[in-house]
Structure formats: structure tokens, C-alpha cells
């Protein structure tokens, strides 16, 4: 009887535990998608928007020698140096590779050029072809090469260079020394496309990237300021055109019609070119127009244009702060990825608490953390919150680890999101504790009820035995 009752109790306990876990997981979501599932979907969508890198399409370094060459910093820096040298050489070739140097005469074709110029052309073509081969052979799936815009663009440039340097020479030799396309001066203009390779150097010059991104970000504000300036100029142009009627000089020279008036106001009163002659002409013929011109100068040149400068400074300052933070985070991620890769003994691409302590023993990692404003000692204090859950040790992915590190920067300000995150963690812990306590109380209550039921059953048996005993005693007393 006791064994059956114990088995029933354990079965009920497992059922209640299962129900509590389901309630804890579903919470208030009523069978809809759980927050964890939604988070995974959002995280997967955000991963698609992460900064693009062509390296994600490359083979592993162990599979081929080409990825190691293509991703090596020395190879990248050497390529940038060759691009810069080629850009400088184009100017030398244009000025000196001709019959009379530094004169407006035609540049020699490659076949007619001197030995130095031919050697330089062939060396540049060999290097850029070798670079293209290394990058092409680095792709794990060759069709992914069309997804990289820089590779497609460089492929076009290399093709044009190979055609001009090698293929055209072969064709000219085959047809008797004359180009089948006539003069090659037009084709040589395509060399200017090689200068577009200099854009690749911007990735190695963060300050230039900040300026370019700032200009691109400020284009909308600049457009609105320019629209305001055009509206202002249009209104004043109408006034000046009407007031200039009958004037002997300024009407024909500055305000013949609306378009001419707008041109004059922009050149002389906005850009302030030859302002003295403009205002003197107005002063001698129409003092009223001079006053109107001074009002326009105060509005356009002193207000709108200076407002444009202020907008540009504010936007570029904001972009510069964001870009510097991004660059610091990217550098930290690269250094930490290298350190974590060396510390990942089990090669599971996850970071355990033990590996975390080993990372903090690495001087390179400590310097990288301090550079972005993360206190390594404070990082240790908070490690328990991230590497332990419900008293059990867990492992973090590299992305989760970097998110933890960047959240603990000393320069971060507490936001509503941070407060809500803290509240959610506290709520999660308290909810688990409440569920455990409720389960313990229910378990104790059920156990007490079971024990009371067993005790009641035993008391009934005792009463029954006592009753039977009394009955037997009474029978014996009657027999006497």
C-alpha cells in the first residue's frame, strides 16, 4: 500500500513539474512564439546586416595557400603600395613618354615606348594579374566572386590592362604592326579608371572614410539648405529685376531678367566675388537696391551659408564619433578573435569560464580591453552573471562574449534599455525562485496530505482492531 502511494506521488510530482515548466516557458504569451524563438529570428535577421567582408566567402587557410596570401596584411599593404605607385606612374607616363616631354603632344603607344615604360607597364600588369588570381582562387565557391563588388570592378580593370598591355601587342604583331582599332589615344584614357583603385586605400585610412561618410550623411541637410538658398535668391531676384527697370547700367549688367538676377546674387552677394564693384554700382545708381542687397547678403551669405557650415560640422562630428567607436570595436574584435582562437583548446568555438580566465592572462587581450575602456578587473567581477546559470557553468559564443565585453565599457551611459534588461534578469530569477518555492510548498502540502491520509488509514485500522478486541473481551466476559 505504501509503495503504491509513493509511486503515485512521484508520478504526480513529475506531472506538476512538467506543467510548471510549460507555464514558465509560455508565460503570458498564450501559446504564441516564445521570446527566445523571436530573439533567434531577430538575431538571424541582424546577422545579415552585419558589416560585409569578402573573407566570409574564402576557403579556410588550411585548405589552400591562396587564402593565406589574400588575407595576409603584408599582401594587402603591398597591393595598396603598388596601386599608389601606379597612380603616380600614370602622370609620369603622360608627361614624359612622348617625343617632347612636358608638352601637349601625343603620348607614345606601348610598342613605341622606351624600355623603362614598357618594363613598368608589364610589371604592373603582372602584379595585378597575380593579385586577381590569388583572390579568385581564394573563393570557396567561385560563383560567389560576383557577389563582391570590388572583385568584379577589379576584374574589369585587370581585363582592360591585360588587353592593352598584352593582347593588343599580340594582335598588332599579327596584323602587321597597326592597331585594328585605329589610334590608341582613346584607349589610353581608360587608364584613368585605374585611379579608381585608390578608393580601396580608403579602407586603410579611417580619417578619409569619416570625411566621406560625413559628406554622404550631410547631403540631405545640404540639399535642404541649398533649397532654402534658392528660394531666398528667387524672391530677391524678382525684386531686383523689377527695381532695375530704367537703370542705365546695373539693369543690363546684373539684373536683365530673373535668371540673370539669380546668377548675379549668387556670385556677387552669396559667394561674395568682386563684392566691392557690385555694391559700388548699386550705390551710385540706386541706394534702395544697395540696402536690399545688404539685406540679402545678411540672409544668404552670413546666415544660410554659415548655417550650412554648422550643419556640416555637427554631422561630421557625430559621424566621426560613431566611426571611431566602430573602428575601435572592430579592432578589439579582431584581436580578441585571434586570442580566443589560440585559447580555444577544444575547438568548439565557444568560450568557457576557464578559457575566459586564460584570455585575461594574455597581455595582448588586456591592452585591447583597456584601449576600448573596459576594466579587466571589473570584467572578472561580472563574469559570474554571464558564465553561470542556475548554478551551472555555461559557455558563450564569441558574439555573445563580445557583446558582454562592449556592454561593460566605462564610457557607456545607462539607458532605459539597460534598466529594462536588469529588470528582466531580476524578474527571471525571482520568477524561477517563486516557481521553485511554489513547487516546494505544493510538494510539502501534498506530502503532508499523503501522510495525513496514511495516518488516518492507520488510525482507522487501530480503531477497528480495538473495536474487535473489545468485542472479543465482551464475549469472553459473558461466557464466564
JOFEN-V496553 format. One record per pair of residues at least 12 apart in sequence whose ideal C-beta (glycine too) atoms are under 6 Angstrom apart, sorted by sequence separation. I is the first residue (numbers start at 1). J is the second residue. If there is no record, write none. Layout:
i: <I/I>
j: <J/J>
This chain:
i: <343/94/241/240/343/97/343/360/241/386/97/241/339/237/240/339/237/269/237/132/339/269/269/233/236/272/379/128/160/270/89/250/270/374/233/335/353/374/250/374/125/157/332/373/373/86/247/373/125/332/353/352/121/328/82/350/351/243/350/351/79/340/236/70/69/70/66/70/232/333/66/67/66/109/229/58/59/57/225/57/221/54/218/218/217/90/214/214/217/214/213/86/87/210/87/210/83/80/206/24/20/20/9>
j: <355/107/255/255/358/113/359/376/258/404/117/261/359/258/261/362/261/293/262/158/365/296/297/262/265/301/408/158/190/300/120/281/301/405/265/368/387/408/285/409/161/193/368/409/410/124/285/411/165/372/393/395/165/372/127/395/396/289/397/401/131/398/296/134/134/135/134/138/300/402/137/138/138/184/304/138/140/139/308/144/311/148/312/315/315/191/315/316/319/319/319/194/195/320/198/323/197/201/327/435/435/439/450>
